Amino acid sequence: MNTMTQRAILRIHFHHGGNEDLYHQLLTVLDGISPRWQPQPPTAADHDVTGALKYFDLLLGLCGCGVTLLEGASLGAGR
């Protein structure tokens, strides 16, 4: 039997004022949370949360905390 799992992708938009170095720091924050992401320059990244939907709020909170620690950045996310 071939069953396909529907993917759940979280798009995270970083508000970093066009600072490319800060964008790369933000991607490093994501990499520290999970390796299942793909950059969408210049301001976003897609994060595959398919296997972690029950932890969606926690993942978003971790991303937000990590971004908050970087001066001059904020984020918005949706799925």
MARLO-528000 format. One record per atom (N, C-alpha, C): x, y, z; residue number from 0; residue in one letter. Coordinates in steps of 0.1 Angstrom, whole numbers. Each point is the difference from the previous one (the first is absolute). Example, Ala and Ser with C-alpha at 12.3 -4.5 7.8 and 13.67 -1.06 7.14 Angstrom:
{east = 132; north = -57; up = 78; zavex = 0; sedo = a} $
{east = -9; north = 12; up = 0; zavex = 0; sedo = a} $
{east = 9; north = 12; up = 0; zavex = 0; sedo = a} $
{east = -4; north = 11; up = -7; zavex = 1; sedo = s} $
{east = 9; north = 11; up = 0; zavex = 1; sedo = s} $
{east = -8; north = 11; up = 8; zavex = 1; sedo = s} $
% end
This chain:
{east = 8; north = -12; up = 0; zavex = 0; sedo = m} $
{east = -8; north = 12; up = 0; zavex = 0; sedo = m} $
{east = 9; north = 12; up = 0; zavex = 0; sedo = m} $
{east = -3; north = 10; up = -8; zavex = 1; sedo = n} $
{east = 7; north = 12; up = -1; zavex = 1; sedo = n} $
{east = -8; north = 12; up = 6; zavex = 1; sedo = n} $
{east = 5; north = 4; up = 11; zavex = 2; sedo = t} $
{east = -7; north = 11; up = 7; zavex = 2; sedo = t} $
{east = 9; north = 12; up = -1; zavex = 2; sedo = t} $
{east = -6; north = 12; up = -3; zavex = 3; sedo = m} $
{east = 8; north = 12; up = 0; zavex = 3; sedo = m} $
{east = -4; north = 9; up = 12; zavex = 3; sedo = m} $
{east = 10; north = 5; up = 6; zavex = 4; sedo = t} $
{east = -2; north = 9; up = 11; zavex = 4; sedo = t} $
{east = -1; north = 14; up = -5; zavex = 4; sedo = t} $
{east = -10; north = 7; up = 4; zavex = 5; sedo = q} $
{east = -1; north = 14; up = -4; zavex = 5; sedo = q} $
{east = 10; north = 8; up = 8; zavex = 5; sedo = q} $
{east = 8; north = 8; up = -7; zavex = 6; sedo = r} $
{east = 11; north = 8; up = 6; zavex = 6; sedo = r} $
{east = -7; north = 12; up = 7; zavex = 6; sedo = r} $
{east = 6; north = 4; up = 11; zavex = 7; sedo = a} $
{east = -4; north = 12; up = 7; zavex = 7; sedo = a} $
{east = 12; north = 9; up = 0; zavex = 7; sedo = a} $
{east = 0; north = 11; up = -7; zavex = 8; sedo = i} $
{east = 11; north = 9; up = -1; zavex = 8; sedo = i} $
{east = -3; north = 13; up = 6; zavex = 8; sedo = i} $
{east = 8; north = 4; up = 9; zavex = 9; sedo = l} $
{east = -1; north = 13; up = 7; zavex = 9; sedo = l} $
{east = 9; north = 10; up = -7; zavex = 9; sedo = l} $
{east = -6; north = 11; up = -5; zavex = 10; sedo = r} $
{east = 9; north = 11; up = -6; zavex = 10; sedo = r} $
{east = 2; north = 10; up = 11; zavex = 10; sedo = r} $
{east = 13; north = 3; up = 2; zavex = 11; sedo = i} $
{east = 4; north = 10; up = 10; zavex = 11; sedo = i} $
{east = 5; north = 12; up = -7; zavex = 11; sedo = i} $
{east = -6; north = 11; up = 2; zavex = 12; sedo = h} $
{east = 5; north = 13; up = -6; zavex = 12; sedo = h} $
{east = 8; north = 8; up = 11; zavex = 12; sedo = h} $
{east = 12; north = 3; up = -3; zavex = 13; sedo = f} $
{east = 9; north = 7; up = 9; zavex = 13; sedo = f} $
{east = -1; north = 15; up = -4; zavex = 13; sedo = f} $
{east = -1; north = 9; up = 10; zavex = 14; sedo = h} $
{east = 0; north = 14; up = -2; zavex = 14; sedo = h} $
{east = 13; north = 5; up = 5; zavex = 14; sedo = h} $
{east = 10; north = 2; up = -9; zavex = 15; sedo = h} $
{east = 13; north = 3; up = 4; zavex = 15; sedo = h} $
{east = 6; north = 12; up = -6; zavex = 15; sedo = h} $
{east = -8; north = 8; up = -6; zavex = 16; sedo = g} $
{east = 4; north = 13; up = -6; zavex = 16; sedo = g} $
{east = 10; north = -1; up = -11; zavex = 16; sedo = g} $
{east = 0; north = -11; up = -7; zavex = 17; sedo = g} $
{east = 9; north = -2; up = -12; zavex = 17; sedo = g} $
{east = 15; north = -4; up = 4; zavex = 17; sedo = g} $
{east = 2; north = -3; up = 13; zavex = 18; sedo = n} $
{east = 13; north = -3; up = 4; zavex = 18; sedo = n} $
{east = 3; north = -15; up = -3; zavex = 18; sedo = n} $
{east = 8; north = -2; up = -10; zavex = 19; sedo = e} $
{east = 3; north = -14; up = -5; zavex = 19; sedo = e} $
{east = 7; north = -8; up = 11; zavex = 19; sedo = e} $
{east = 9; north = 6; up = 7; zavex = 20; sedo = d} $
{east = 7; north = -7; up = 11; zavex = 20; sedo = d} $
{east = -10; north = -5; up = 11; zavex = 20; sedo = d} $
{east = -9; north = 9; up = 3; zavex = 21; sedo = l} $
{east = -10; north = -4; up = 10; zavex = 21; sedo = l} $
{east = -9; north = -11; up = -5; zavex = 21; sedo = l} $
{east = -3; north = 0; up = -13; zavex = 22; sedo = y} $
{east = -8; north = -11; up = -7; zavex = 22; sedo = y} $
{east = 7; north = -13; up = 2; zavex = 22; sedo = y} $
{east = 13; north = -1; up = -2; zavex = 23; sedo = h} $
{east = 8; north = -12; up = 2; zavex = 23; sedo = h} $
{east = 0; north = -4; up = 14; zavex = 23; sedo = h} $
{east = 1; north = 9; up = 9; zavex = 24; sedo = q} $
{east = -1; north = -3; up = 15; zavex = 24; sedo = q} $
{east = -13; north = -6; up = 3; zavex = 24; sedo = q} $
{east = -11; north = 5; up = -6; zavex = 25; sedo = l} $
{east = -13; north = -5; up = 2; zavex = 25; sedo = l} $
{east = -2; north = -15; up = -5; zavex = 25; sedo = l} $
{east = 7; north = -2; up = -11; zavex = 26; sedo = l} $
{east = 0; north = -14; up = -6; zavex = 26; sedo = l} $
{east = 7; north = -9; up = 10; zavex = 26; sedo = l} $
{east = 11; north = 4; up = 6; zavex = 27; sedo = t} $
{east = 7; north = -8; up = 10; zavex = 27; sedo = t} $
{east = -8; north = -3; up = 12; zavex = 27; sedo = t} $
{east = -9; north = 9; up = 4; zavex = 28; sedo = v} $
{east = -9; north = -2; up = 11; zavex = 28; sedo = v} $
{east = -9; north = -12; up = -4; zavex = 28; sedo = v} $
{east = -6; north = 0; up = -13; zavex = 29; sedo = l} $
{east = -8; north = -11; up = -4; zavex = 29; sedo = l} $
{east = 7; north = -13; up = -1; zavex = 29; sedo = l} $
{east = 12; north = 0; up = -4; zavex = 30; sedo = d} $
{east = 8; north = -12; up = -1; zavex = 30; sedo = d} $
{east = 3; north = -6; up = 14; zavex = 30; sedo = d} $
{east = 0; north = 8; up = 10; zavex = 31; sedo = g} $
{east = 2; north = -4; up = 14; zavex = 31; sedo = g} $
{east = -13; north = -7; up = 5; zavex = 31; sedo = g} $
{east = -11; north = 3; up = -6; zavex = 32; sedo = i} $
{east = -13; north = -6; up = 4; zavex = 32; sedo = i} $
{east = -2; north = -13; up = -7; zavex = 32; sedo = i} $
{east = 2; north = 0; up = -13; zavex = 33; sedo = s} $
{east = -3; north = -12; up = -9; zavex = 33; sedo = s} $
{east = 7; north = 2; up = -13; zavex = 33; sedo = s} $
{east = 5; north = -11; up = -6; zavex = 34; sedo = p} $
{east = 7; north = 1; up = -13; zavex = 34; sedo = p} $
{east = -10; north = 0; up = -11; zavex = 34; sedo = p} $
{east = -13; north = -1; up = 2; zavex = 35; sedo = r} $
{east = -10; north = -1; up = -10; zavex = 35; sedo = r} $
{east = -5; north = 13; up = -5; zavex = 35; sedo = r} $
{east = 8; north = 9; up = -5; zavex = 36; sedo = w} $
{east = -4; north = 13; up = -5; zavex = 36; sedo = w} $
{east = 7; north = 3; up = -13; zavex = 36; sedo = w} $
{east = -5; north = 10; up = -8; zavex = 37; sedo = q} $
{east = 6; north = 4; up = -12; zavex = 37; sedo = q} $
{east = -1; north = 15; up = -1; zavex = 37; sedo = q} $
{east = 11; north = 7; up = -2; zavex = 38; sedo = p} $
{east = -1; north = 14; up = -1; zavex = 38; sedo = p} $
{east = -8; north = 5; up = -12; zavex = 38; sedo = p} $
{east = -7; north = 11; up = 1; zavex = 39; sedo = q} $
{east = -7; north = 7; up = -11; zavex = 39; sedo = q} $
{east = 4; north = 14; up = 0; zavex = 39; sedo = q} $
{east = 12; north = 3; up = -4; zavex = 40; sedo = p} $
{east = 5; north = 14; up = 0; zavex = 40; sedo = p} $
{east = -9; north = 10; up = -7; zavex = 40; sedo = p} $
{east = 0; north = 12; up = 4; zavex = 41; sedo = p} $
{east = 9; north = 6; up = 10; zavex = 41; sedo = p} $
{east = -6; north = 1; up = 14; zavex = 41; sedo = p} $
{east = -13; north = -4; up = 2; zavex = 42; sedo = t} $
{east = -5; north = 2; up = 13; zavex = 42; sedo = t} $
{east = -7; north = -12; up = 7; zavex = 42; sedo = t} $
{east = 0; north = -11; up = -6; zavex = 43; sedo = a} $
{east = -8; north = -11; up = 5; zavex = 43; sedo = a} $
{east = 7; north = -13; up = 0; zavex = 43; sedo = a} $
{east = -6; north = -10; up = 7; zavex = 44; sedo = a} $
{east = 5; north = -14; up = 0; zavex = 44; sedo = a} $
{east = -12; north = -9; up = 1; zavex = 44; sedo = a} $
{east = 0; north = -11; up = -7; zavex = 45; sedo = d} $
{east = -11; north = -10; up = 2; zavex = 45; sedo = d} $
{east = 5; north = -11; up = 9; zavex = 45; sedo = d} $
{east = -8; north = -4; up = 10; zavex = 46; sedo = h} $
{east = 4; north = -10; up = 10; zavex = 46; sedo = h} $
{east = -10; north = -11; up = -1; zavex = 46; sedo = h} $
{east = 5; north = -12; up = -2; zavex = 47; sedo = d} $
{east = -9; north = -12; up = -1; zavex = 47; sedo = d} $
{east = -3; north = -5; up = 14; zavex = 47; sedo = d} $
{east = -13; north = 2; up = 4; zavex = 48; sedo = v} $
{east = -5; north = -4; up = 13; zavex = 48; sedo = v} $
{east = -9; north = -12; up = -1; zavex = 48; sedo = v} $
{east = 1; north = -8; up = -11; zavex = 49; sedo = t} $
{east = -10; north = -11; up = -2; zavex = 49; sedo = t} $
{east = 0; north = -9; up = 12; zavex = 49; sedo = t} $
{east = 12; north = -4; up = 5; zavex = 50; sedo = g} $
{east = 0; north = -10; up = 11; zavex = 50; sedo = g} $
{east = -1; north = 6; up = 14; zavex = 50; sedo = g} $
{east = -2; north = 13; up = 0; zavex = 51; sedo = a} $
{east = 0; north = 7; up = 13; zavex = 51; sedo = a} $
{east = -12; north = 9; up = 2; zavex = 51; sedo = a} $
{east = -11; north = -3; up = -7; zavex = 52; sedo = l} $
{east = -12; north = 9; up = 1; zavex = 52; sedo = l} $
{east = -5; north = 2; up = 14; zavex = 52; sedo = l} $
{east = 1; north = -10; up = 8; zavex = 53; sedo = k} $
{east = -5; north = 1; up = 14; zavex = 53; sedo = k} $
{east = 9; north = 9; up = 8; zavex = 53; sedo = k} $
{east = 12; north = 3; up = -5; zavex = 54; sedo = y} $
{east = 10; north = 9; up = 6; zavex = 54; sedo = y} $
{east = 1; north = 13; up = -7; zavex = 54; sedo = y} $
{east = -10; north = 3; up = -8; zavex = 55; sedo = f} $
{east = 0; north = 13; up = -8; zavex = 55; sedo = f} $
{east = 2; north = 12; up = 8; zavex = 55; sedo = f} $
{east = -7; north = 2; up = 11; zavex = 56; sedo = d} $
{east = 1; north = 12; up = 8; zavex = 56; sedo = d} $
{east = 14; north = 0; up = 7; zavex = 56; sedo = d} $
{east = 5; north = -11; up = 4; zavex = 57; sedo = l} $
{east = 13; north = -1; up = 6; zavex = 57; sedo = l} $
{east = 11; north = 4; up = -10; zavex = 57; sedo = l} $
{east = -1; north = -5; up = -13; zavex = 58; sedo = l} $
{east = 10; north = 3; up = -10; zavex = 58; sedo = l} $
{east = -1; north = 15; up = -3; zavex = 58; sedo = l} $
{east = -12; north = 6; up = -1; zavex = 59; sedo = l} $
{east = -1; north = 14; up = -3; zavex = 59; sedo = l} $
{east = 6; north = 8; up = 11; zavex = 59; sedo = l} $
{east = -3; north = -4; up = 13; zavex = 60; sedo = g} $
{east = 6; north = 6; up = 11; zavex = 60; sedo = g} $
{east = 15; north = 0; up = 1; zavex = 60; sedo = g} $
{east = 6; north = -11; up = -4; zavex = 61; sedo = l} $
{east = 14; north = -1; up = 0; zavex = 61; sedo = l} $
{east = 6; north = 9; up = -11; zavex = 61; sedo = l} $
{east = -6; north = 0; up = -11; zavex = 62; sedo = c} $
{east = 4; north = 9; up = -11; zavex = 62; sedo = c} $
{east = -1; north = 15; up = 5; zavex = 62; sedo = c} $
{east = -11; north = 3; up = 6; zavex = 63; sedo = g} $
{east = -2; north = 14; up = 5; zavex = 63; sedo = g} $
{east = 10; north = 4; up = 10; zavex = 63; sedo = g} $
{east = 3; north = -9; up = 10; zavex = 64; sedo = c} $
{east = 10; north = 3; up = 10; zavex = 64; sedo = c} $
{east = 14; north = 2; up = -6; zavex = 64; sedo = c} $
{east = 3; north = -9; up = -9; zavex = 65; sedo = g} $
{east = 14; north = 1; up = -6; zavex = 65; sedo = g} $
{east = 1; north = 13; up = -8; zavex = 65; sedo = g} $
{east = -11; north = 4; up = -7; zavex = 66; sedo = v} $
{east = 1; north = 13; up = -8; zavex = 66; sedo = v} $
{east = 0; north = 12; up = 9; zavex = 66; sedo = v} $
{east = -8; north = -1; up = 11; zavex = 67; sedo = t} $
{east = 0; north = 11; up = 10; zavex = 67; sedo = t} $
{east = 14; north = 3; up = 5; zavex = 67; sedo = t} $
{east = 8; north = -10; up = 2; zavex = 68; sedo = l} $
{east = 13; north = 3; up = 5; zavex = 68; sedo = l} $
{east = 9; north = 7; up = -10; zavex = 68; sedo = l} $
{east = -4; north = 1; up = -13; zavex = 69; sedo = l} $
{east = 8; north = 7; up = -10; zavex = 69; sedo = l} $
{east = -5; north = 14; up = -1; zavex = 69; sedo = l} $
{east = 8; north = 10; up = 3; zavex = 70; sedo = e} $
{east = -5; north = 14; up = 0; zavex = 70; sedo = e} $
{east = -3; north = 4; up = -15; zavex = 70; sedo = e} $
{east = -12; north = 6; up = -1; zavex = 71; sedo = g} $
{east = -4; north = 5; up = -13; zavex = 71; sedo = g} $
{east = -8; north = -10; up = -9; zavex = 71; sedo = g} $
{east = -5; north = -11; up = 6; zavex = 72; sedo = a} $
{east = -7; north = -9; up = -8; zavex = 72; sedo = a} $
{east = -13; north = -4; up = 7; zavex = 72; sedo = a} $
{east = -10; north = -3; up = -8; zavex = 73; sedo = s} $
{east = -13; north = -6; up = 6; zavex = 73; sedo = s} $
{east = -4; north = -10; up = -11; zavex = 73; sedo = s} $
{east = -11; north = -7; up = 3; zavex = 74; sedo = l} $
{east = -5; north = -10; up = -10; zavex = 74; sedo = l} $
{east = -15; north = -1; up = 0; zavex = 74; sedo = l} $
{east = -5; north = -5; up = -11; zavex = 75; sedo = g} $
{east = -14; north = -3; up = -2; zavex = 75; sedo = g} $
{east = -1; north = -14; up = -6; zavex = 75; sedo = g} $
{east = -9; north = -8; up = 3; zavex = 76; sedo = a} $
{east = -1; north = -13; up = -5; zavex = 76; sedo = a} $
{east = -14; north = -5; up = -2; zavex = 76; sedo = a} $
{east = -2; north = -9; up = -9; zavex = 77; sedo = g} $
{east = -13; north = -6; up = -3; zavex = 77; sedo = g} $
{east = 1; north = -13; up = -7; zavex = 77; sedo = g} $
{east = -10; north = -7; up = -1; zavex = 78; sedo = r} $
{east = 0; north = -13; up = -7; zavex = 78; sedo = r} $
{east = -11; north = -1; up = -9; zavex = 78; sedo = r} $
% end
